[in-house]
Amino acid sequence: MTTLSKKQIKFLKQVAHHHKPIFQMGKLGLTDVFIEQVDQALEKRELIKFNILQNSEEEIGDATTAIAEAVDAVVVQVIGHTGILYRPSSKPKYQVLSKEVADVK
């Protein structure tokens, strides 16, 4: 995965601020199914937010890093119980956000 500049990360944080979390990790923790769902969502959305519920034994920082490594994504931000991940889509029809990120210099 390519590295992002500070300006690109700041831009992604601004975009993610208006998004709602689309996944919640509960007491089952980090499963292969959860990682697969995140991978599929990143392919279509390029930027996702997820929450870790209070009944989960996972730590948000560790879980976000593990998911990012598993799906080859970049950790944009970890705040509270929420993690934000970014990965450019491999399909041109979904590459809307990645084109905007590339224009940020």
C-alpha positions in Angstrom: 0.0 0.0 0.0 1.2 3.4 -0.8 1.9 5.9 2.0 -0.2 9.1 2.2 1.0 12.6 2.9 -0.3 14.5 5.9 -2.5 16.6 3.6 -4.0 13.5 2.1 -4.7 12.1 5.5 -6.2 15.4 6.7 -8.5 15.4 3.6 -9.6 11.8 4.3 -10.4 12.7 7.9 -12.6 15.5 6.6 -14.4 13.2 4.2 -14.8 10.5 6.9 -16.2 12.9 9.4 -19.6 13.0 7.6 -19.8 9.2 7.2 -21.4 6.9 9.6 -19.8 3.6 10.8 -20.9 0.7 8.6 -19.5 -2.1 10.7 -19.6 -3.0 14.4 -17.2 -5.4 16.0 -18.8 -7.2 19.0 -18.0 -9.9 21.4 -16.8 -12.3 18.6 -13.9 -10.0 18.0 -11.8 -9.9 14.9 -13.0 -12.8 12.7 -12.2 -13.8 9.1 -15.8 -12.9 8.1 -15.4 -9.4 9.5 -12.2 -8.9 7.6 -13.7 -10.2 4.4 -16.7 -7.8 4.8 -14.3 -4.9 5.3 -12.3 -5.9 2.3 -15.4 -6.0 0.1 -16.6 -2.6 1.5 -13.3 -1.0 0.8 -13.4 -2.2 -2.8 -16.6 -0.3 -3.4 -16.3 2.7 -1.0 -12.6 3.2 -0.6 -13.1 4.8 2.8 -14.9 3.1 5.7 -15.6 3.7 9.4 -16.2 0.9 11.9 -16.9 0.8 15.7 -15.9 -1.6 18.4 -18.6 -2.2 20.9 -18.0 -2.2 24.6 -18.6 -5.9 24.9 -15.7 -6.7 22.6 -12.4 -7.7 24.0 -10.5 -6.2 21.1 -8.5 -2.9 21.5 -9.4 -0.4 18.8 -5.8 0.4 17.9 -4.7 -3.2 17.6 -7.8 -4.3 15.7 -7.6 -1.4 13.2 -3.9 -2.1 12.5 -4.6 -5.9 12.1 -7.5 -5.2 9.7 -5.4 -2.7 7.7 -2.6 -5.2 7.3 -5.0 -8.0 6.4 -6.7 -6.0 3.6 -3.7 -3.9 2.6 -5.3 -0.6 3.7 -4.1 2.6 5.4 -5.2 3.5 8.9 -6.6 7.1 8.5 -7.6 7.6 12.1 -8.4 5.9 15.3 -10.5 7.9 17.7 -12.5 6.6 20.7 -14.0 3.3 19.6 -14.0 4.1 15.9 -11.5 3.2 13.3 -11.2 4.7 9.8 -9.6 2.8 6.9 -8.7 3.8 3.3 -7.7 1.8 0.3 -8.0 2.8 -3.4 -10.3 0.6 -5.4 -8.9 -1.7 -8.0 -12.0 -1.2 -10.2 -12.1 2.1 -12.2 -15.8 2.6 -11.7 -15.3 2.9 -7.9 -12.2 5.1 -8.1 -13.9 8.4 -7.2 -12.3 9.2 -3.8 -8.9 7.9 -4.8 -8.8 10.4 -7.7 -9.6 13.2 -5.3 -6.9 12.0 -2.9 -4.4 11.9 -5.7 -5.2 15.6 -6.5 -4.4 16.7 -2.9 -0.8 17.8 -2.8 
